[in-house]
């Protein structure tokens, strides 16, 4: 299947697919006209990549899961290495959330002091 077909089948963009390929997560052959051609297994692989990215992992993190990207990543028992990567990513996300929460609280306090009362966020 060509890149546009794979993009439609997986709900992603051709640009994202080229990015995944550049990162070494998927591969393609080249047709005589130079178009990328992917086999049917790429649909599951891209779905698993998107699942892992949506869970908060990075493309570098996803590389750890290369051996199982063609199967059902969500149902498979995690490997020790995969679990370690996921736990490290969770720690990073928790640190970022804590930093953002602190920044929000400081800003909210400064605004309350500036206007002398409760501040309502603008929607």
N, C-alpha and C positions, 0 to 999 in steps of 0.2 A: 504494500500500500504506500502511496505517496504521502508526503508530509502533511498536506492539507487534510487528507483522509484520516490520518492518525490523530491530528489535532481535533477534528470533529468527533472521532470515536472516543476520545479521552477527555473532552471538554477543556482543552488547553489551547495554546496558540502555537503556531509554527515557530515563532521566536523562542518560546520556552523550550520547545523540542530541540531546536538548534543549540540552546544553552545546555540542556541535559546531555546532548551528544558531545559538546565541547568539554564538558565536565567528565566524560567517560562513563556516563550512566546508561546510555543507550547507544546503539550503533546502527548504521545503515549501509546499504550497498549503493552504488551509483548506477543508474540506468545509462544507456548509451547517449541519452540526451542530457546527462549530467544531473538529473533529478535524483533526490534521495528516495530510496525505496526501503521500507521497513517490513519485517515479517510480522505475522499475526501475534507473536509472543510480545511484541512491543506494547500492545494495548495493556496487558496485565502489568508489565514493567513500569510503564508511565503511570498507571493507576496507583501502583505501590509507591512510586516516587512522590506523587502528589499527596498521598495519604501521610507519608512520613514528614513531608514539608508542612502540611497542615497541622501536624502534631507538634510543630515547633522546632524540628530538626533543620539543620542547614544542609546544603548540597554536600559539603565535606563530611558531615555526619552520615548522610545517606550512603556514602561509599562503603561504610562498614557493612551495610546490608546487601551489597552486591550479590553475594552467593545465593540469596533467597528472594531477590526482586522479581523473579519469574513465577513465584508461587503466591500463596496467600499470606502476605506479611502480617496482616492483622490477626490471623488465627494461629500462626506458627509460634511455638515457644521461643522466647528471646534467648539469644546466645549470651554468654557472659560478656563478650566484648560489646555487643549491641546494647545490653542492659547498662553497661558502664557509660557508654556514649550518651544514652538517653538520660541517665541520672546526672551526668555532667551538664548536659544542655538544660535540664530542669533547674539545676543550681544557678546557672547563668541567667535564665529567665526570672527566677525568684529574686536575684540580685537587682536586675533591671527594674522589676516591678517595685521593689522596695525603694530604689533610688527615685523613681518617678513619683511614688506616693509621697516621699519626703519633699520633693520639689513642689508638688501640688499643695501640700499642707503649708509650706513656707509662703507660697504665693497667696493662698487663701487667707492666711494670718495677716500678711502685709496689706491685702485689700480690705480686710475687716478693719484694721487699724486706720487705713486711709479714709474710709467712708463711715466709720463709727458704727458698724453693725454687721448683720448677716449679709453675705454676698450670695446672690443667686446666679448660677451659671447661665450663660446665654446659650440657648439651644439652636 
